[in-house]
């Protein structure tokens, strides 16, 4: 499964667990558009670290600068490339 698909699936699972839905596009803001709380974002980061086996936020990327689905994808794709 590709990085983008893994991230989208993780977002959809967290949304479903919290009774939320919403179309996910590159411009979708995780908090504002998809209704994530800070705990949801923390869960997302933890799930992605396990699934993708990389933590881009330990290498100087600030979570506060990552707001959209597209930005999450770019950060994780770049981290995976650096890891390879």
C-alpha positions in Angstrom: 0.0 0.0 0.0 1.3 3.5 -0.9 2.0 6.1 1.7 -1.0 8.3 0.7 -3.4 5.3 0.9 -2.1 4.4 4.4 -2.5 7.9 5.6 -6.0 8.2 4.1 -7.1 4.9 5.6 -5.8 5.9 9.1 -7.7 9.2 8.9 -10.9 7.4 7.8 -10.6 4.9 10.6 -10.2 7.6 13.2 -13.1 9.5 11.7 -15.3 6.4 11.8 -14.3 5.6 15.4 -15.5 9.1 16.4 -18.7 9.2 14.3 -17.3 11.7 11.8 -17.2 11.6 8.0 -15.8 14.0 5.4 -14.3 13.9 2.0 -10.5 13.8 2.1 -8.6 15.9 -0.4 -5.1 17.3 -0.5 -6.4 20.6 0.8 -8.5 19.1 3.6 -7.3 20.6 6.9 -7.1 17.8 9.5 -8.6 19.8 12.4 -10.9 22.3 10.7 -12.3 20.3 7.8 -12.1 16.7 9.1 -13.0 17.6 12.7 -9.9 16.1 14.4 -9.1 17.0 18.0 -5.6 17.2 19.3 -6.0 13.7 20.7 -7.1 12.5 17.2 -4.0 14.1 15.7 -1.8 12.4 18.3 -3.5 9.0 17.5 -3.0 9.6 13.8 0.8 10.3 14.3 1.1 7.2 16.5 -0.7 5.0 14.0 1.4 6.3 11.1 4.6 5.8 12.9 3.7 2.1 13.4 2.3 1.6 9.9 5.1 3.5 8.0 7.9 2.8 10.5 9.1 6.4 10.3 8.6 9.5 12.5 9.2 12.7 10.5 8.6 14.8 13.5 11.8 13.6 15.2 13.9 15.1 12.4 13.1 18.8 12.6 9.6 18.8 11.1 7.1 20.6 13.3 3.7 19.0 13.6 2.4 22.6 14.0 3.3 23.3 10.4 1.4 20.3 9.0 -2.2 21.1 8.7 -3.6 19.4 5.6 -3.9 15.8 4.3 -1.6 16.8 1.4 1.0 18.2 3.9 0.9 15.0 6.0 1.4 12.9 2.8 4.4 15.1 1.7 6.0 14.9 5.2 5.7 11.2 5.4 6.7 10.5 1.8 9.9 12.7 2.3 10.7 10.9 5.5 10.3 7.5 3.9 12.6 8.5 1.0 15.3 9.7 3.4 15.0 6.5 5.3 15.4 4.3 2.2 
